[in-house]
Amino acid sequence: MIYLDEVLNNETQNTMKIKKTFVKENPDLTLKEIYPELFEVKKFTGWAKSKKSSKVMLYYEDSDAKYGINYLGTWKEKAYAEFNDEQNDIPATPKEVETALIEEAKRRGYKQCYSVVISDWAGKCELNNNGYDFDEKGHLWLGDCRIFVDGVWANIFPQKEVTKQEIAQAFNTTVDLLKIID
């Protein structure tokens, strides 16, 4: 614990605006007790980018990174960083977040002609080419499908045309014995 009489000197007397008489009358008071606002830690929640790397885009909750794109440009579901506005981090605009998430979606392969299974959300959804949309809740949509919610990306399952031979093989039979009904 640091006491005021230990830190007061000619230099700090001018900037702290506190009188020596106050210190002498209250020798056990700490700076934190007199100026609590100096010791308040401001917590940041939201998306932030780095001044040092254009690749970084992380989501913070109470100043702890939760998920996002690291300095290598790789998506991390668990990010280990702390928001520091004095060194590197600055809040990102919604447009910057949207751009970063769209780039990540393209890198992951979200495109037309895929069936998407979204766990915990709306079920199965067919992607169309209506374009990307980043809504006010921070969800990224591709057409009518939500592909990103709260740090979780929807799974992509490619649609596949199945041949009669593959069907016969799956049922351990031959093609001529299959009866396919539409």
C-alpha positions as YAML, in Angstrom:
chain: A
units: angstrom
residues:
- id: 1
  name: MET
  ca: [0.00, 0.00, 0.00]
- id: 2
  name: ILE
  ca: [1.32, 3.42, -0.93]
- id: 3
  name: TYR
  ca: [0.55, 6.33, 1.38]
- id: 4
  name: LEU
  ca: [0.26, 9.91, 0.23]
- id: 5
  name: ASP
  ca: [3.15, 11.19, 2.29]
- id: 6
  name: GLU
  ca: [5.38, 8.65, 0.50]
- id: 7
  name: VAL
  ca: [4.54, 9.88, -2.99]
- id: 8
  name: LEU
  ca: [4.14, 13.59, -2.47]
- id: 9
  name: ASN
  ca: [7.10, 15.63, -3.56]
- id: 10
  name: ASN
  ca: [7.60, 18.97, -5.28]
- id: 11
  name: GLU
  ca: [6.58, 17.56, -8.65]
- id: 12
  name: THR
  ca: [3.37, 15.83, -7.55]
- id: 13
  name: GLN
  ca: [2.23, 18.61, -5.24]
- id: 14
  name: ASN
  ca: [1.52, 20.77, -8.26]
- id: 15
  name: THR
  ca: [-0.42, 18.17, -10.20]
- id: 16
  name: MET
  ca: [-2.39, 16.38, -7.49]
- id: 17
  name: LYS
  ca: [-4.03, 19.47, -6.04]
- id: 18
  name: ILE
  ca: [-3.87, 18.24, -2.50]
- id: 19
  name: LYS
  ca: [-2.44, 20.09, 0.45]
- id: 20
  name: LYS
  ca: [0.27, 18.79, 2.74]
- id: 21
  name: THR
  ca: [-1.89, 19.72, 5.71]
- id: 22
  name: PHE
  ca: [-4.55, 17.30, 4.48]
- id: 23
  name: VAL
  ca: [-1.92, 14.56, 4.26]
- id: 24
  name: LYS
  ca: [-0.63, 15.32, 7.75]
- id: 25
  name: GLU
  ca: [-4.15, 15.26, 9.17]
- id: 26
  name: ASN
  ca: [-4.98, 11.98, 7.32]
- id: 27
  name: PRO
  ca: [-1.74, 10.00, 7.17]
- id: 28
  name: ASP
  ca: [-3.44, 6.64, 6.69]
- id: 29
  name: LEU
  ca: [-5.42, 7.62, 3.60]
- id: 30
  name: THR
  ca: [-4.25, 6.13, 0.33]
- id: 31
  name: LEU
  ca: [-4.42, 7.66, -3.13]
- id: 32
  name: LYS
  ca: [-7.10, 5.15, -4.01]
- id: 33
  name: GLU
  ca: [-9.29, 6.35, -1.14]
- id: 34
  name: ILE
  ca: [-8.91, 10.03, -2.10]
- id: 35
  name: TYR
  ca: [-9.01, 9.63, -5.90]
- id: 36
  name: PRO
  ca: [-10.93, 6.38, -6.58]
- id: 37
  name: GLU
  ca: [-11.58, 7.45, -10.19]
- id: 38
  name: LEU
  ca: [-7.85, 7.10, -10.91]
- id: 39
  name: PHE
  ca: [-8.04, 3.42, -10.05]
- id: 40
  name: GLU
  ca: [-11.26, 2.51, -11.83]
- id: 41
  name: VAL
  ca: [-10.66, 0.01, -14.57]
- id: 42
  name: LYS
  ca: [-12.87, 0.70, -17.55]
- id: 43
  name: LYS
  ca: [-14.10, -2.54, -19.08]
- id: 44
  name: PHE
  ca: [-14.59, -2.78, -22.83]
- id: 45
  name: THR
  ca: [-17.19, -4.95, -24.52]
- id: 46
  name: GLY
  ca: [-17.42, -5.07, -28.30]
- id: 47
  name: TRP
  ca: [-15.31, -5.58, -31.40]
- id: 48
  name: ALA
  ca: [-11.87, -4.01, -31.57]
- id: 49
  name: LYS
  ca: [-9.03, -3.90, -34.05]
- id: 50
  name: SER
  ca: [-5.33, -3.49, -33.50]
- id: 51
  name: LYS
  ca: [-3.23, -0.48, -34.43]
- id: 52
  name: LYS
  ca: [-0.29, -2.84, -35.01]
- id: 53
  name: SER
  ca: [-1.91, -5.39, -37.34]
- id: 54
  name: SER
  ca: [-4.64, -4.86, -39.91]
- id: 55
  name: LYS
  ca: [-5.57, -8.57, -39.61]
- id: 56
  name: VAL
  ca: [-6.66, -8.46, -35.96]
- id: 57
  name: MET
  ca: [-10.38, -8.19, -35.21]
- id: 58
  name: LEU
  ca: [-11.37, -9.53, -31.79]
- id: 59
  name: TYR
  ca: [-14.59, -9.50, -29.79]
- id: 60
  name: TYR
  ca: [-14.06, -8.49, -26.14]
- id: 61
  name: GLU
  ca: [-16.33, -8.99, -23.16]
- id: 62
  name: ASP
  ca: [-15.34, -7.02, -20.05]
- id: 63
  name: SER
  ca: [-11.96, -6.35, -21.70]
- id: 64
  name: ASP
  ca: [-11.19, -10.06, -22.21]
- id: 65
  name: ALA
  ca: [-11.01, -11.32, -25.80]
- id: 66
  name: LYS
  ca: [-13.52, -14.08, -26.49]
- id: 67
  name: TYR
  ca: [-13.13, -14.87, -30.21]
- id: 68
  name: GLY
  ca: [-12.06, -13.37, -33.48]
- id: 69
  name: ILE
  ca: [-9.24, -13.08, -35.98]
- id: 70
  name: ASN
  ca: [-5.72, -13.05, -34.58]
- id: 71
  name: TYR
  ca: [-2.57, -11.35, -35.91]
- id: 72
  name: LEU
  ca: [-1.94, -14.29, -38.29]
- id: 73
  name: GLY
  ca: [-5.37, -13.80, -39.85]
- id: 74
  name: THR
  ca: [-6.64, -17.05, -38.30]
- id: 75
  name: TRP
  ca: [-10.03, -17.41, -36.63]
- id: 76
  name: LYS
  ca: [-9.81, -18.29, -32.93]
- id: 77
  name: GLU
  ca: [-12.84, -19.53, -31.01]
- id: 78
  name: LYS
  ca: [-10.97, -18.89, -27.77]
- id: 79
  name: ALA
  ca: [-8.85, -15.78, -27.87]
- id: 80
  name: TYR
  ca: [-6.40, -14.94, -25.11]
- id: 81
  name: ALA
  ca: [-5.90, -11.22, -25.05]
- id: 82
  name: GLU
  ca: [-6.88, -8.26, -22.96]
- id: 83
  name: PHE
  ca: [-8.21, -5.00, -24.39]
- id: 84
  name: ASN
  ca: [-5.60, -2.27, -24.06]
- id: 85
  name: ASP
  ca: [-6.58, 1.07, -25.57]
- id: 86
  name: GLU
  ca: [-3.33, 2.69, -24.45]
- id: 87
  name: GLN
  ca: [-1.17, 0.41, -26.59]
- id: 88
  name: ASN
  ca: [-2.81, -1.36, -29.52]
- id: 89
  name: ASP
  ca: [-6.55, -1.70, -29.42]
- id: 90
  name: ILE
  ca: [-9.23, 0.61, -30.72]
- id: 91
  name: PRO
  ca: [-12.95, -0.06, -31.04]
- id: 92
  name: ALA
  ca: [-13.95, -1.16, -34.53]
- id: 93
  name: THR
  ca: [-16.80, 0.36, -36.51]
- id: 94
  name: PRO
  ca: [-19.73, -1.87, -37.53]
- id: 95
  name: LYS
  ca: [-18.55, -1.60, -41.15]
- id: 96
  name: GLU
  ca: [-15.04, -2.81, -40.22]
- id: 97
  name: VAL
  ca: [-16.53, -5.76, -38.31]
- id: 98
  name: GLU
  ca: [-18.84, -6.59, -41.22]
- id: 99
  name: THR
  ca: [-15.93, -6.51, -43.69]
- id: 100
  name: ALA
  ca: [-13.77, -8.76, -41.50]
- id: 101
  name: LEU
  ca: [-16.59, -11.28, -40.93]
- id: 102
  name: ILE
  ca: [-17.48, -11.39, -44.63]
- id: 103
  name: GLU
  ca: [-13.84, -12.05, -45.51]
- id: 104
  name: GLU
  ca: [-13.79, -14.86, -42.92]
- id: 105
  name: ALA
  ca: [-17.06, -16.27, -44.28]
- id: 106
  name: LYS
  ca: [-15.63, -16.36, -47.82]
- id: 107
  name: ARG
  ca: [-12.42, -17.96, -46.53]
- id: 108
  name: ARG
  ca: [-14.56, -20.65, -44.85]
- id: 109
  name: GLY
  ca: [-16.37, -21.34, -48.12]
- id: 110
  name: TYR
  ca: [-19.87, -19.97, -47.56]
- id: 111
  name: LYS
  ca: [-21.37, -19.74, -51.04]
- id: 112
  name: GLN
  ca: [-24.38, -20.70, -53.10]
- id: 113
  name: CYS
  ca: [-25.39, -24.39, -53.43]
- id: 114
  name: TYR
  ca: [-24.65, -25.49, -49.90]
- id: 115
  name: SER
  ca: [-26.97, -26.79, -47.27]
- id: 116
  name: VAL
  ca: [-26.16, -25.33, -43.89]
- id: 117
  name: VAL
  ca: [-26.98, -26.98, -40.59]
- id: 118
  name: ILE
  ca: [-26.93, -24.39, -37.86]
- id: 119
  name: SER
  ca: [-26.80, -25.95, -34.44]
- id: 120
  name: ASP
  ca: [-28.93, -24.20, -31.80]
- id: 121
  name: TRP
  ca: [-30.48, -21.90, -34.39]
- id: 122
  name: ALA
  ca: [-33.01, -22.33, -37.16]
- id: 123
  name: GLY
  ca: [-32.15, -25.82, -38.39]
- id: 124
  name: LYS
  ca: [-31.37, -26.47, -42.06]
- id: 125
  name: CYS
  ca: [-31.21, -23.66, -44.51]
- id: 126
  name: GLU
  ca: [-30.36, -23.44, -48.22]
- id: 127
  name: LEU
  ca: [-27.85, -20.74, -49.02]
- id: 128
  name: ASN
  ca: [-28.72, -18.48, -51.91]
- id: 129
  name: ASN
  ca: [-26.80, -15.72, -53.54]
- id: 130
  name: ASN
  ca: [-28.68, -12.76, -52.05]
- id: 131
  name: GLY
  ca: [-25.47, -11.38, -50.55]
- id: 132
  name: TYR
  ca: [-24.20, -10.87, -47.03]
- id: 133
  name: ASP
  ca: [-25.90, -8.84, -44.34]
- id: 134
  name: PHE
  ca: [-24.53, -7.86, -40.92]
- id: 135
  name: ASP
  ca: [-27.41, -7.00, -38.59]
- id: 136
  name: GLU
  ca: [-27.57, -4.78, -35.49]
- id: 137
  name: LYS
  ca: [-27.29, -7.82, -33.19]
- id: 138
  name: GLY
  ca: [-23.90, -8.71, -34.68]
- id: 139
  name: HIS
  ca: [-25.18, -11.70, -36.69]
- id: 140
  name: LEU
  ca: [-23.91, -12.31, -40.21]
- id: 141
  name: TRP
  ca: [-26.41, -13.54, -42.77]
- id: 142
  name: LEU
  ca: [-25.94, -14.95, -46.25]
- id: 143
  name: GLY
  ca: [-29.28, -14.63, -47.93]
- id: 144
  name: ASP
  ca: [-31.86, -16.06, -45.52]
- id: 145
  name: CYS
  ca: [-29.30, -18.06, -43.51]
- id: 146
  name: ARG
  ca: [-27.62, -16.87, -40.35]
- id: 147
  name: ILE
  ca: [-24.05, -18.06, -40.73]
- id: 148
  name: PHE
  ca: [-22.46, -16.34, -37.70]
- id: 149
  name: VAL
  ca: [-23.89, -15.78, -34.21]
- id: 150
  name: ASP
  ca: [-21.96, -14.84, -31.06]
- id: 151
  name: GLY
  ca: [-18.63, -16.28, -32.16]
- id: 152
  name: VAL
  ca: [-20.06, -19.49, -33.65]
- id: 153
  name: TRP
  ca: [-20.03, -20.25, -37.37]
- id: 154
  name: ALA
  ca: [-22.67, -22.44, -38.98]
- id: 155
  name: ASN
  ca: [-21.46, -25.80, -40.24]
- id: 156
  name: ILE
  ca: [-21.28, -26.32, -44.00]
- id: 157
  name: PHE
  ca: [-22.49, -29.60, -45.46]
- id: 158
  name: PRO
  ca: [-22.13, -29.73, -49.25]
- id: 159
  name: GLN
  ca: [-25.06, -31.04, -51.22]
- id: 160
  name: LYS
  ca: [-24.21, -34.07, -53.27]
- id: 161
  name: GLU
  ca: [-25.95, -35.80, -56.12]
- id: 162
  name: VAL
  ca: [-26.23, -39.48, -55.28]
- id: 163
  name: THR
  ca: [-25.91, -42.02, -58.08]
- id: 164
  name: LYS
  ca: [-27.94, -45.23, -58.35]
- id: 165
  name: GLN
  ca: [-24.69, -47.17, -57.91]
- id: 166
  name: GLU
  ca: [-24.02, -45.41, -54.57]
- id: 167
  name: ILE
  ca: [-27.57, -46.12, -53.40]
- id: 168
  name: ALA
  ca: [-27.25, -49.79, -54.33]
- id: 169
  name: GLN
  ca: [-23.90, -50.00, -52.57]
- id: 170
  name: ALA
  ca: [-25.34, -48.38, -49.41]
- id: 171
  name: PHE
  ca: [-28.13, -51.01, -49.32]
- id: 172
  name: ASN
  ca: [-25.79, -53.86, -50.24]
- id: 173
  name: THR
  ca: [-27.65, -54.71, -53.45]
- id: 174
  name: THR
  ca: [-27.33, -54.22, -57.20]
- id: 175
  name: VAL
  ca: [-28.70, -51.39, -59.34]
- id: 176
  name: ASP
  ca: [-31.06, -53.68, -61.28]
- id: 177
  name: LEU
  ca: [-32.79, -54.68, -58.02]
- id: 178
  name: LEU
  ca: [-33.43, -51.08, -56.95]
- id: 179
  name: LYS
  ca: [-36.90, -49.64, -57.25]
- id: 180
  name: ILE
  ca: [-36.63, -45.87, -57.04]
- id: 181
  name: ILE
  ca: [-39.84, -43.93, -56.46]
- id: 182
  name: ASP
  ca: [-39.99, -40.14, -56.84]
...
